[in-house]
Amino acid sequence: MSYDFFQNKDCPYFPCHQGADPEGFNCLFCFCPLYALGDRCGGGFCYTDQGIKDCSACQIPHRRENYLLICEKLSQVIDMAKKKDENP
């Protein structure tokens, strides 16, 4: 698939996760679309002392082989948005 991988090597943060393989680092999901799922995202994260979700140890959205996984889990994000719209 030609649409499941993108790199921006000109980005000053590339790659934005320590220990990531720069050759296989996927920038397609620069901001993880699963962040809003909180503890149901499926990634390796922790919460800071201030209660902010820290995903710096997670590379799930930055691996080409996880493209379909991200797309499948997006349905959960869509469901969350629908419920919020139904209950303003």
C-alpha positions as CSV (number, residue, x, y, z in Angstrom):
1,M,0.0,0.0,0.0
2,S,1.4,3.4,-0.9
3,Y,-0.9,5.3,1.5
4,D,0.1,3.7,4.8
5,F,3.5,5.3,5.2
6,F,4.9,8.8,5.2
7,Q,8.1,10.3,6.5
8,N,9.0,13.9,7.2
9,K,12.7,13.8,7.7
10,D,12.8,17.6,7.6
11,C,10.7,17.8,10.8
12,P,12.9,19.1,13.6
13,Y,11.5,16.4,15.9
14,F,12.1,13.4,13.5
15,P,12.0,10.8,14.8
16,C,10.0,12.1,17.8
17,H,10.4,9.0,19.9
18,Q,13.7,8.0,21.5
19,G,15.0,4.6,20.3
20,A,12.8,4.6,17.2
21,D,14.2,3.2,13.9
22,P,14.5,6.3,11.7
23,E,14.3,4.3,8.5
24,G,11.0,2.6,9.5
25,F,9.5,5.5,11.4
26,N,6.0,6.4,10.1
27,C,4.9,10.1,10.4
28,L,1.5,9.4,9.0
29,F,-0.2,9.6,12.4
30,C,2.0,12.4,13.7
31,F,-0.6,13.0,16.5
32,C,-2.1,9.7,17.5
33,P,-5.7,9.5,16.6
34,L,-6.3,7.0,19.4
35,Y,-5.1,9.4,22.2
36,A,-8.7,10.2,23.0
37,L,-9.4,6.6,23.9
38,G,-7.5,7.0,27.1
39,D,-6.5,3.7,28.7
40,R,-8.4,1.8,25.8
41,C,-5.9,3.0,23.1
42,G,-3.8,-0.2,23.3
43,G,-0.5,1.6,23.5
44,G,2.3,1.8,26.0
45,F,1.6,5.0,27.9
46,C,1.6,6.4,31.4
47,Y,0.0,9.3,33.2
48,T,2.2,12.1,34.5
49,D,1.8,13.4,38.0
50,Q,-0.4,16.2,36.6
51,G,-2.7,13.5,35.1
52,I,-1.7,14.0,31.5
53,K,-1.4,11.0,29.2
54,D,2.3,10.5,28.2
55,C,2.7,8.5,25.0
56,S,6.4,9.1,24.5
57,A,7.2,5.4,25.0
58,C,4.6,4.2,22.5
59,Q,5.4,3.7,18.8
60,I,2.2,1.9,17.7
61,P,1.1,4.7,15.3
62,H,4.6,5.1,14.0
63,R,5.0,1.5,12.7
64,R,3.8,0.9,9.2
65,E,2.4,-2.5,10.1
66,N,0.0,-0.9,12.5
67,Y,-1.9,1.2,9.9
68,L,-4.8,-1.2,9.8
69,L,-4.9,-1.5,13.5
70,I,-5.2,2.2,13.8
71,C,-8.0,2.3,11.2
72,E,-9.9,-0.4,13.0
73,K,-9.7,1.3,16.4
74,L,-10.8,4.6,14.9
75,S,-14.4,3.3,15.0
76,Q,-14.2,3.6,18.8
77,V,-13.2,7.2,18.5
78,I,-16.1,7.8,16.1
79,D,-18.5,6.2,18.6
80,M,-17.2,8.5,21.3
81,A,-17.8,11.5,19.2
82,K,-21.3,10.3,18.3
83,K,-22.2,9.9,21.9
84,K,-20.9,13.3,22.8
85,D,-22.9,14.9,20.0
86,E,-26.1,13.1,21.2
87,N,-25.6,14.3,24.8
88,P,-24.4,17.9,24.6
